[in-house]
């Protein structure tokens, strides 16, 4: 089947997006989604909790993420659409689940955008302490807003270079660390050794239970890896670019997460890391590179801007998908002259702007809350992908739907494994008093969406039917 056939046969007629994301950009968007602030900053606290066993936790979670992405890949090649998670939930689980997933994914990126903008302002404050943080956050907000309105090609190009910075920095860190281990140069050369992985109270220094409790933070670090699914409706050749992006995920995880952490924990013993300190900054400091802290600060700034940029992109597409299903006002369906969902992006940016104010007023509380909410929303999205995949496989086996040209290995078995794993992580979140608050927030969010759905059904009962008449069609 050709790319043109994919467009006409699987993509909903009138979706209207410009297929402006080439293979190079989709690949780097996928890589960028697997490298975020959760790795650059969050790993420090998790190392303090789990020691070297954190490497195993990242590897274990990485396997599950690969199962999720292969399940998503099979669905994407069956029918590549923008806003795919909500669309597949709607098709296989029913309209309510599409509605709930779409709005929840929108919430995930809005609150992530709030946190990342404030984080970016703090990083700039490292170099320019006299500039107020809210000014820096506002400047970044406006610049990224403009990029997303101009064209999807410009978004893809900016995300390409953001990802290049992160990838280059991690590869550089790995090469330098291997040099220290092999040749013993730098001030860390005398103590750097592979034996650091087990020499200080073993590989699981605080017990397996403590290591497992880091899984919630590890899963947060992997948030946004599914962003490649949102690009499906705007990829130039989805049959080629999407499988390639997904199939390269294992080596990206092995290199950038497992590889980088292994090298760092060999160069610097795990007992020297502390919560709130980037392990990459700490490692550069131990090695003795003069500009190390500044280099890592720039990389983390790039990671924050990359995440916010992706958030603006995905929220606009998700709102349009909801509007096309009658689950959001019809005005969100309109595309600008550059074929961008400008109104949806604008509304999302306004909400992110409110977050800048909140983070400025109560940064110590707001940041932790939005991060935990983003994690819970991300786990819901992954569960919907997996359950949709299981139901799709059943339909294929029953002969009701055509088989995808990119089937997941093991059929739906791996999806079942991933579902059990995500439910286990949710249980860990509920067990931990510090992170449990996100489940309360999600319960309130679910109640609010439930009320909204009831209102939709009362005004137009057909909204609960697949293909029902959109309730918001009259809102212009």
N, C-alpha and C positions, 0 to 999 in steps of 0.2 A: 504493500500500500504506500502510496506516495504522500509527501507532506501536504500537497493540495487536497488529496482525498481525506486526510485527517481533518483538515480545516472544515471541509464541507460536510463530512459524514458524522463527525463526533462533536465538533464544536457547535454550541447552540447558535442557530441562525441569528444574526443581528447582534452578536456579542460586541462587535465593533472595535475591539482593541487593535492597536498596531502591533504586528509581530516584529518588534524591534530589538529583541534580545537575542544576540548571536551566541554561538557555542562558547566562545571565549568568556562572555559575560555570565552566562548561566553557570559555567564551571566555577567561576570565582565567587558568584553569589552563593553557590552551594558550599564552597570552602569557607567563605566568610561566615556563613550560618553556623559552621562547626567550630568557630574560634571567636569567643566573645569575652566580655568582662568577667564572666563567671570563672574562666580559666585564669585570666591575668591577675584578678584580685581575690576571687573566692577560694582559690586553691590554698592560700595561706592558712586560713582558719581550718580547713579540712585536713591539712597536713598535721596541724597541731592536735587534732582529734584522733587521727588514724595512723599517723606516721607513714612509712613506706607502703603500707597496704592500700593507700589511696590509689596507687598505680593500678592495682587489681580492680578496685571499684570502678575506675574510669574505663578499664578494659571490659569489665562485665556490662556496664551500662552502654558502652559502645556497641557491643554485640546486639543488645536489645534495640538500640537506635537503628542499627542496620536492618533488623527485622521490620521495624516500623517503616523505614524508607523503602524497602523492597515491596512491602504491602502497598504503600502509596504509589510506588512506581507502576505496579500492575494496574491499579485503578486509573492512573494518569494516562497510560497508553491505551486503556479501554476507551476513555473519553477525556481528553485533555481540555480542561476548562479553568479559567481564572476563578479563584475562590473555591478551590476544589474540595476542601474539607467539608464545608457546609453543603456543597452540592451532592457529594457522595452520601453524607448523613441523611440528606433529604430524600435521596433516591432509595436507599436501602433500609433506613430505619423509620422514615416518615417525616412529614413536614415539620413537626415540632422539633425534632432533633436537628434538622438543618437550620432552623431558626435559632435554637439554643447554641449550636456550635458556632454559627456565624457571628452572633453577638458576643460570645465568650472569647473567640479569637480576636475580635476587634478590641475587647476590653484588655486582653493580654498585651497587645501592642501599644495601646494608649498608655497603660500604666508603666510599661517598660520604657516608652518614650519619655515619660515624666522623670523616671529615675536616671536615664542616660543623659538627658539634657543637664540635669543638676550635676551629675558626675563629670561631664565634660567641662562644665564651668569650674569645678574644683580643680581639675587637672590644669586648666589654663592658669588658675590662680597660683600654681606652683612657680610659673615664670613671671607672672604679672600680678603680684599680690594687691596692687593698688586699684585694680579694676574690680568693681563690684560684681559678684557672681551672677546676679540677675541680669546684668547687662550682657555678659558673655553668653548666658543661656538664651537670651532673646535674639542675639545676633545669629547664633547657630540655628535657632528655630526658623528664622526668616530665610536664611540661606538654603537650608534643606527643603523648606516649603517651596521656594522658587524652583529648585532643581526638579522636584517631583511634578510641578505643574508644567514645566517646559516640554518634557518628552520622556518616554520610557527609555529611549536610547541614552539620554543624559544621565538618568538614574542608574542605568546599567553600567555606564562608563565610570561614574563616581564610585559605585559599589565595587567595581573591578579594582580601582586603585586603592580604595580602603582595604580591600582584602589582600592586595599585594603587599601593603605595608605590614600587615599582621603576619602574613606567611613568611616574608623575608626576615622579620625580626625573630620569629620562632626558629627558623632554619639557622640563622646566625647564632642564636643562643645554643642550639644543639651542637653546631660545629665547634664553637668556642669551648663548650663543656667537654666535648670529646677530646679536644686538644689538651685541655687541662688534665684530663684523666690519662691520656696517652703519653704526653711529654712532660707533665708536671710543672709547666710554667705558671706564673702568676702567684699571688700571695696565698691562693687556695690549694696550690699544687701539693703541698706537704701532707695535707689531710684528705684530699680527694681520693676516693677509692670506691670500687663497686661494692666492697664489703660494708659500706655505710648503709646499704639497704637492709642489713640484718644485724649489724654489730651492736646496735643500741636497743636492747630488749627485744630483738627479733623483728620479723617482718610485720607481725601484728602486735605492736608493743602495748596497746591498750585493749587488746581483746577483739574478737570478731564482732561482738555486739557494737562496740564503739565504731568500728569500721563501717558496719552496715548503716549506722545512723548518718554517715556522710552521704549516703546515696541521694537524699533529697537535694543537697547542694550540688552534687555531681549532675543530677538530671537538670537542674537549673542551668548549669554550664552548657548543656546541649540544646537548650531552647533556641528556636529559630532555624534548626537544621532542616525543618520541614518547609522552609520558605520557598524552596525550589518548586514546591507544588503550586504556590500562588503564581509563579511565573509561567505556568503551563499555557495559559491563554495568550501569552505574548512572546513565546519562544518561536524563533524562525522555523525551526524544524524539530518539533517535540519528539518525534520518533527516534531521532539520533541524539539530541542534546540531553534529554532527561535521563535515559538509561546510562549514558556515560557519566553524568553528574552523580547519579546514585551509586553506580558500581565503583566509583573511586572513593566512596565514603570510608570503607575499611582502612585503606592506607592513610587517609587523612587523619582518622582517629588514632591509628597506630603511631603516626609520626608526630602530629602536633599535640596530642594529649599524652598518650602513654610514653612516647619517646621523649618529649620535652621534660615531663615530670621525672622520668627515670634518670635522665642526665643531671637534672638539678639536684635530685636527692642523692646522687653519687658524689657530686661536687661539694655539696653542703649537707652535713648531717641533719636529719629531720628535727632534732631537738632545738635547732637554732631558728626555726620558723615560728612565727606568732600570728594570731588573728589580727586582721586589719593591716597587715603588711604584705605587699605583693611578693611572692616567692621569687619572681623574676628580678625585682629590684634588689632583693636581699642577695640573690646569687651574683648579680653583677657587682654589688658592693664587696662581696667576699673575694671575687676574682680580682678586683682592683681596677676595673675599667673606670677612668675618671668621669666620663660623661654617661656612665651606665644608667644612673637614676633618671637623667633627663631623657635618654633614649627610650627607656621603658615607659616613662610618663607620656611621651609622644605616641607610642604604640597604643597605650591604653586609651588615650584621647581618641585615636583613630577608631578603636574598637567601639567606643561609646557613640561616636558620630555615625558609624556604620550601622549600629543597631537602631538608632533613631531614624536614620534614612530608610532602612528597611521597614520600620514601623509605619512611617507615612505612606510608603508604597502599598503595604498590605492592607492597611485599614481602609483606604479608599476603595480598593478592589472588593473587599469583603462587604462594605456597605452597599456597593452596587449590586453584588450578588443577592444580598438580602432584599433590596428594592425590586429586583427583577422577579423575586418570588413573592412579592406582596408583603414582605415582613419588615419593611422600612419605607419611608416616604418615597414616592416615585421620583422626586427631584434628584435623588442619589443615582438614578439610572443615567442621567445625562452625561455625555462626554464633551470635553472641551474641543477646540479646533485641533489640538495636538493629540486627541484621542486619549486623554487622561480623565479619570473620574474626579474632576476638580472640586466639585462641591463636597463630596465625601472626604477628600483629603483636607479641605479647608475646615470642616467641622471637627475632624480628628485632631488637627493641629491646634484648634482653639481649646480642646480639652487638654492637650498636652501642655498648652500655655498655662492653664489653671494649675497643672501639676508643678510647673516651675515656681509659681507663687507659693504653693503649699510646701514644696521642698525648701524654699528660702526661709519660710517661717518656722517650720518644725522639721529640719532635715534629718535629725537623728531618729525620728519616728516614721516619717513618711517614706523614706527610702526602704527601710526594712519591710514595711507593710506592702508596698507595691511589688517588691521582689517576690515575696511569698505568694501574693495573689497571682502574679504572672506565672509562677511555677504550677500552681493548682490549675490555672486555665490551660497551660500547656499540656499537662497530664490528661485533662479532659479531651483536648484536641487529638492527642495521640491515641487515646482509647477509641474515639470515634472513627479514626482512620482504620484501626485494627478490626473493630467490629464490622465496619462497612466491607472490609476486605473479606472477612469470613463469610458474610452473607453473599457477596459477589461470587466467591468461589462456589458456593452452594448453587447459585443460579446458573453458573457455567456448567457445572456437573449435571444439572437437571436439563440442560439444553435450552434454557430460557434466555440466555445472553451469550454473545460471542466471546470467545476466549481472547485475552489480551496478548499482544505479541511480546510482552515482557513479564512472563509469569514469575511469581516469587518462588524461590527454591523451597521445596518441602510443602508446597501448597499453603494451606491455612494453619498447618501445625505450628510454624514459627510464630504466627500471629497469636495463637492461644498462649504460647509461652510468654510472649511480650505482654499480653493482657494480665496474666497472673503476676508478672513482675511489677507492672505499674500499680496494680491493686496492693501489692506488698509495700511499695514505696509510699502509697497513700496511707497505709496503716502506720508506717514509720512517722509520717508527718503528724498523724493524729496522736501518736504516742509522745512526741516531743512537745513540751509545753510552749517552747519559744516559737515554733512554726505552726502550732495548732490554730493560731488566729486566722490564718488564711482560709481554713475550712469554714470558720464562722462567716467570714466575708463572702465566701462562695455560696454559702447557704442563703444569705440575704440576697445575693445576686440571682440565685436560682428562683427564689420566691418572687423577686421583681419581674424576672422574665416570665414566670408562670402567670402572674397577674396580667402582664402585657399580652400573652398568648390568649388568655381567657377573653380579654377585651376584643382582640382581633376576631376571635371565633363568634363572639356575640354580635359583632357588627357585620360579619360576613362568614357564615358557617362554611362556605366553600373553601375558605383559606386552609382548612385542615385536609383538603383533598389534594392529591398530587395533580397539579395543573389547574387548581382552583383560581378563580378570578381574584386578582390582587386587590386587597382592601384599600391600599393607599393610592390606587390608580387615580383617584379624583384629586389628590393633593398635588399641586403643581408649584 
